[in-house]
Amino acid sequence: MNPAAGMFPVFPPPPPFYTFPVQPPPYFHHAPMSPVWPSPAVPVRSVWAYNFNAESDSLRSAARRARYVAVNVHYPGVVHHAGGQDHNTLTAEQRYALVKANVDGLTPLQVGVALYGNDDGYLGAWEFNLRDFRPRADPHDEKSLAYLARRGLNVGALRDHGVRADMLCATLFESGLISPRRGPPRSWITYAGAYHVAYLVKIVTRGAALPEDVAGFDDAVRRYLGNQVYDVAWMAGDCPAMPLGLERIAAHLGFHLPLWSPQLAAAAGVRALQVFMHLKYGEFGGNVQMYRGLLEGLH
């Protein structure tokens, strides 16, 4: 796990004696602190029942050109805990058991998806507001809901005007983003991603329980997302100059806030994508294979 987050350190294998750096995509933008051009402010498209069809069409159109997909999921906290045991002392299977218990038992609130194309740069970000959560009946953590409310999430509006998770599932499959054998190779990006990816797997399996163990979960991730899944928290942990926390890292690198919904799920997806691109080409010379498949909070 990532030593920067206080977990067990796992050191990637040393790089070869010398490798030529991989060139960034033509439309790659570095942060303002770099000698190239600032990353643009990416607009967030908020998706509700009234505009779901139009925005789904927009996502499907953009997905054909996407080579990088970032995901962030807002959910109503965690209700299953380690019983006072230090999380750092848990085995991978014990950590996964907690993730599984929470994801199986709780209901996602909002899913943010941000896309980047090699030839087009940032293709946009979509924030799907889900209506399945019932605040009076479904388990949740009150403090987590209060935190999300302070950031602008209106749970009542989700219930009244949101879309069902199975509708989002259908859109993701129709876009070709899910089930990688249908389209070009893509990389999936997240930050501290154990829960984000686990909830995404739950959504695309129409609410099915997660697999019983880590190996089964990893197989499911590869089946639906492919084998190029990266967690920015792992990558940033190997960069001593980077602060902790996605928003702090993005601010440190000088990225602009996403437009129109700067503090919720899609904005976090945009920031994860921006930071990933900067780290991949600015810090690691384009070679990030040593981080493939590692999710903060799980591996």
Backbone torsions as a table, in degrees:
resi	resn	phi	psi	omega
1	MET	NA	171.9	-171.9
2	ASN	-76.2	115.6	179.8
3	PRO	-61.6	-26.5	179.7
4	ALA	-66.7	-22.1	179.2
5	ALA	-99.5	10.5	177.0
6	GLY	80.8	23.0	-178.7
7	MET	-104.4	-177.3	176.2
8	PHE	-61.2	131.0	176.5
9	PRO	-74.7	133.2	172.7
10	VAL	-125.8	117.5	-173.1
11	PHE	-95.6	125.7	178.6
12	PRO	-67.7	157.8	179.3
13	PRO	-62.3	148.7	-179.8
14	PRO	-63.5	147.7	179.1
15	PRO	-69.6	163.3	174.4
16	PRO	-60.0	165.2	-177.4
17	PHE	-54.9	-39.7	175.6
18	TYR	-157.0	134.4	173.4
19	THR	-132.9	140.5	176.3
20	PHE	-69.8	133.4	179.5
21	PRO	-63.3	144.1	177.1
22	VAL	-80.3	133.8	-179.2
23	GLN	-72.5	139.5	177.2
24	PRO	-70.3	162.8	176.7
25	PRO	-59.0	158.3	-176.5
26	PRO	-57.1	-33.5	-175.6
27	TYR	-100.7	15.0	179.2
28	PHE	-66.1	134.4	177.5
29	HIS	-115.7	126.1	172.0
30	HIS	-78.5	169.6	176.2
31	ALA	-73.6	164.2	-178.2
32	PRO	-58.2	-26.3	-178.3
33	MET	-73.7	-11.3	179.4
34	SER	-90.2	167.3	-174.4
35	PRO	-81.1	7.4	-176.5
36	VAL	-102.7	-118.5	-175.4
37	TRP	-121.9	150.7	178.0
38	PRO	-70.0	149.6	174.3
39	SER	-69.2	139.5	-179.2
40	PRO	-71.2	159.3	171.6
41	ALA	-76.0	119.0	-173.3
42	VAL	-90.0	126.7	178.6
43	PRO	-75.1	143.3	175.8
44	VAL	-103.0	130.8	179.1
45	ARG	-102.5	111.4	-178.2
46	SER	-82.2	124.9	-171.9
47	VAL	-110.3	122.7	177.6
48	TRP	-126.0	-178.6	-179.3
49	ALA	-60.2	-38.2	-173.1
50	TYR	-69.8	-28.0	-178.4
51	ASN	-118.1	14.7	-175.7
52	PHE	-59.0	-46.6	-176.8
53	ASN	-63.0	-44.7	-179.0
54	ALA	-65.6	-43.7	-178.3
55	GLU	-72.5	-30.9	175.1
56	SER	-64.7	-40.5	175.6
57	ASP	-61.3	-41.7	179.2
58	SER	-62.9	-43.6	178.1
59	LEU	-63.2	-44.4	-179.5
60	ARG	-61.8	-38.7	179.0
61	SER	-65.5	-44.9	-179.3
62	ALA	-69.4	-33.1	-175.7
63	ALA	-61.3	-28.2	179.8
64	ARG	-61.8	-26.4	-177.2
65	ARG	-102.4	-3.7	-173.4
66	ALA	-78.9	135.1	172.9
67	ARG	-116.5	-13.6	175.9
68	TYR	-131.8	133.9	-179.1
69	VAL	-129.6	123.2	175.7
70	ALA	-106.9	142.3	-179.3
71	VAL	-132.1	141.7	173.0
72	ASN	-143.2	137.4	-179.0
73	VAL	-122.9	130.1	169.7
74	HIS	-93.7	134.3	-177.0
75	TYR	-140.7	164.0	-170.4
76	PRO	-83.8	48.3	175.3
77	GLY	83.0	-162.3	175.4
78	VAL	-127.8	143.1	179.7
79	VAL	-119.8	-12.3	175.3
80	HIS	-107.7	127.9	-174.5
81	HIS	-125.5	175.6	-176.3
82	ALA	-84.1	11.3	176.5
83	GLY	64.7	37.4	179.2
84	GLY	85.8	-8.0	179.3
85	GLN	-74.9	140.4	178.1
86	ASP	-62.0	123.8	-178.1
87	HIS	-58.1	-29.7	-178.3
88	ASN	-68.1	-20.4	-178.0
89	THR	-92.7	-4.5	-179.1
90	LEU	-75.0	148.0	172.4
91	THR	-76.2	167.5	177.9
92	ALA	-59.4	-39.6	179.6
93	GLU	-66.6	-37.6	177.3
94	GLN	-67.1	-40.6	177.2
95	ARG	-63.8	-42.1	179.4
96	TYR	-65.0	-38.0	179.6
97	ALA	-59.1	-37.2	177.5
98	LEU	-69.1	-44.5	177.6
99	VAL	-58.7	-47.3	-178.1
100	LYS	-61.7	-45.9	-178.4
101	ALA	-59.7	-42.8	-178.7
102	ASN	-71.8	-46.3	-177.0
103	VAL	-67.7	-40.0	178.1
104	ASP	-63.3	-34.6	-172.9
105	GLY	-94.9	-13.7	-175.5
106	LEU	-112.1	169.9	-173.5
107	THR	-120.0	124.5	179.5
108	PRO	-65.6	149.7	-176.7
109	LEU	-103.9	-39.2	-171.4
110	GLN	-155.7	139.5	179.4
111	VAL	-124.4	125.5	175.8
112	GLY	-106.3	133.0	178.9
113	VAL	-128.6	126.6	176.9
114	ALA	-122.4	139.6	-174.6
115	LEU	-121.7	147.0	177.6
116	TYR	-139.1	132.8	178.2
117	GLY	-112.7	143.4	-179.4
118	ASN	-58.2	-35.6	-175.7
119	ASP	-101.1	-5.8	-173.2
120	ASP	-124.4	-10.7	-174.6
121	GLY	73.6	-147.2	-177.6
122	TYR	-70.4	125.3	-176.6
123	LEU	-97.3	-8.3	178.4
124	GLY	126.5	174.9	179.3
125	ALA	-140.0	139.6	-177.3
126	TRP	-122.4	135.4	-179.2
127	GLU	-118.5	102.6	-176.8
128	PHE	-87.7	117.4	-179.8
129	ASN	-92.9	117.9	-172.0
130	LEU	-98.4	144.9	-172.5
131	ARG	-106.6	1.5	-170.7
132	ASP	-74.1	-23.0	-176.6
133	PHE	-72.2	130.5	177.5
134	ARG	-112.4	103.2	-171.4
135	PRO	-60.3	-28.4	-178.8
136	ARG	-86.3	-16.9	-174.7
137	ALA	-115.8	-32.1	-172.9
138	ASP	-89.1	143.7	178.4
139	PRO	-63.0	145.7	180.0
140	HIS	-168.1	170.1	175.1
141	ASP	-108.3	120.6	-175.2
142	GLU	-61.1	-38.5	-178.9
143	LYS	-64.9	-37.1	178.9
144	SER	-66.4	-42.7	177.7
145	LEU	-63.6	-38.9	178.4
146	ALA	-64.9	-39.6	177.4
147	TYR	-61.6	-46.3	179.4
148	LEU	-65.6	-35.5	177.5
149	ALA	-63.2	-38.9	178.3
150	ARG	-65.4	-26.0	178.3
151	ARG	-88.0	-1.9	173.8
152	GLY	112.6	3.8	-179.0
153	LEU	-84.7	123.2	-179.4
154	ASN	-104.6	102.1	-176.2
155	VAL	-63.5	-37.2	178.1
156	GLY	-62.3	-40.3	178.3
157	ALA	-66.1	-34.6	176.9
158	LEU	-58.6	-47.9	-177.5
159	ARG	-65.2	-37.4	-175.5
160	ASP	-82.2	-33.9	-168.8
161	HIS	-129.4	2.0	-177.2
162	GLY	-81.2	-175.5	-179.4
163	VAL	-114.9	156.2	178.6
164	ARG	-74.0	148.4	179.9
165	ALA	-62.8	-31.6	179.9
166	ASP	-68.9	-25.3	174.7
167	MET	-69.4	-41.2	175.5
168	LEU	-63.3	-41.6	178.0
169	CYS	-54.5	-48.4	-179.1
170	ALA	-61.6	-42.8	179.8
171	THR	-62.5	-42.0	-179.5
172	LEU	-64.0	-40.1	177.1
173	PHE	-68.4	-44.2	-179.1
174	GLU	-63.3	-30.6	-179.6
175	SER	-72.4	-19.5	-174.8
176	GLY	86.0	-2.0	178.8
177	LEU	-67.7	-36.0	176.8
178	ILE	-95.1	148.0	-175.0
179	SER	68.6	79.0	-169.7
180	PRO	-62.5	-17.1	-179.3
181	ARG	-67.9	-14.1	-178.3
182	ARG	-83.2	-15.4	-173.8
183	GLY	-142.6	-168.8	180.0
184	PRO	-69.7	160.3	179.1
185	PRO	-63.6	137.6	179.6
186	ARG	-133.9	154.8	171.1
187	SER	-105.4	136.0	175.0
188	TRP	-102.3	135.6	-173.4
189	ILE	-122.9	141.5	174.3
190	THR	-150.8	177.0	175.6
191	TYR	-133.4	127.6	-174.9
192	ALA	47.6	60.3	-156.2
193	GLY	-93.1	6.6	-176.6
194	ALA	-55.8	-50.3	-177.9
195	TYR	-73.6	-37.8	-179.4
196	HIS	-61.2	-47.0	-179.1
197	VAL	-70.8	-38.0	179.7
198	ALA	-63.1	-42.8	177.3
199	TYR	-65.9	-35.8	177.6
200	LEU	-63.6	-42.2	176.9
201	VAL	-61.2	-41.4	178.0
202	LYS	-60.5	-42.4	-178.6
203	ILE	-65.2	-45.6	-175.0
204	VAL	-77.8	-9.4	172.1
205	THR	-103.7	18.0	175.7
206	ARG	55.4	45.1	173.3
207	GLY	84.5	8.0	179.4
208	ALA	-65.5	152.5	176.0
209	ALA	-62.8	146.0	177.8
210	LEU	-66.4	158.5	176.6
211	PRO	-56.9	162.2	-170.9
212	GLU	-76.4	-23.1	-176.5
213	ASP	-142.4	174.8	-176.4
214	VAL	-61.0	-42.1	-178.6
215	ALA	-61.2	-42.9	178.4
216	GLY	-65.3	-38.5	177.6
217	PHE	-64.9	-45.6	178.4
218	ASP	-59.7	-38.4	176.6
219	ASP	-62.9	-41.7	179.8
220	ALA	-65.0	-39.9	178.2
221	VAL	-61.4	-45.3	178.8
222	ARG	-64.4	-36.9	-178.3
223	ARG	-64.4	-41.7	-173.6
224	TYR	-97.2	-30.7	-176.0
225	LEU	-111.5	-16.0	-176.0
226	GLY	95.6	-173.1	-175.5
227	ASN	-105.1	14.7	177.1
228	GLN	-115.5	74.2	179.3
229	VAL	-115.4	127.4	-173.9
230	TYR	-129.6	139.5	177.4
231	ASP	-110.5	117.4	-176.6
232	VAL	-62.5	-29.2	179.6
233	ALA	-62.3	-39.7	175.7
234	TRP	-62.0	-45.8	-177.0
235	MET	-65.9	-45.3	-178.7
236	ALA	-65.0	-28.7	179.2
237	GLY	-63.0	-21.4	178.0
238	ASP	-95.9	10.7	177.4
239	CYS	-116.9	99.0	-171.9
240	PRO	-57.2	-26.4	-177.1
241	ALA	-79.2	-11.6	-175.2
242	MET	-81.7	133.8	173.8
243	PRO	-73.0	173.3	176.5
244	LEU	-88.4	143.1	177.4
245	GLY	98.4	134.7	-174.9
246	LEU	-62.6	-44.5	-178.6
247	GLU	-65.3	-38.4	178.3
248	ARG	-66.7	-39.7	178.4
249	ILE	-63.7	-46.6	-179.3
250	ALA	-61.0	-40.8	177.9
251	ALA	-66.5	-40.6	178.7
252	HIS	-59.9	-37.2	-179.6
253	LEU	-84.3	-6.6	174.5
254	GLY	83.4	22.4	-179.1
255	PHE	-75.3	144.7	176.4
256	HIS	-71.4	148.3	173.6
257	LEU	-65.8	142.2	172.5
258	PRO	-59.4	150.8	-177.1
259	LEU	-84.8	143.1	165.8
260	TRP	81.1	-28.7	175.1
261	SER	-148.6	76.1	-166.8
262	PRO	-82.9	-1.6	-171.6
263	GLN	-129.3	9.2	-175.8
264	LEU	-115.9	-156.0	-165.9
265	ALA	-64.3	-44.9	-178.1
266	ALA	-66.3	-36.7	178.0
267	ALA	-61.8	-40.3	177.1
268	ALA	-64.6	-36.4	175.1
269	GLY	-63.9	-42.3	177.7
270	VAL	-60.7	-47.6	-178.9
271	ARG	-62.3	-42.5	178.2
272	ALA	-60.2	-41.2	179.7
273	LEU	-66.8	-43.9	179.1
274	GLN	-61.5	-46.7	-178.3
275	VAL	-66.8	-40.0	178.0
276	PHE	-58.4	-48.7	-178.6
277	MET	-61.4	-40.3	178.5
278	HIS	-63.9	-46.6	-177.7
279	LEU	-67.3	-42.4	-177.4
280	LYS	-59.6	-49.1	-174.1
281	TYR	-96.7	-23.8	-178.9
282	GLY	-91.5	-28.2	-176.7
283	GLU	-112.2	-32.6	-172.3
284	PHE	-114.7	10.8	175.1
285	GLY	61.2	24.6	178.9
286	GLY	89.2	-8.2	-176.7
287	ASN	-107.0	104.1	-179.6
288	VAL	-123.7	20.1	-176.0
289	GLN	-61.0	-25.5	-179.3
290	MET	-67.3	-15.2	179.7
291	TYR	-100.4	0.8	-175.3
292	ARG	-61.7	127.6	174.2
293	GLY	82.1	-1.1	-179.8
294	LEU	-90.0	122.6	179.5
295	LEU	-113.9	123.5	177.5
296	GLU	-60.2	134.1	-178.4
297	GLY	94.3	-5.0	-179.2
298	LEU	-132.3	-60.6	-175.1
299	HIS	-85.9	NA	NA
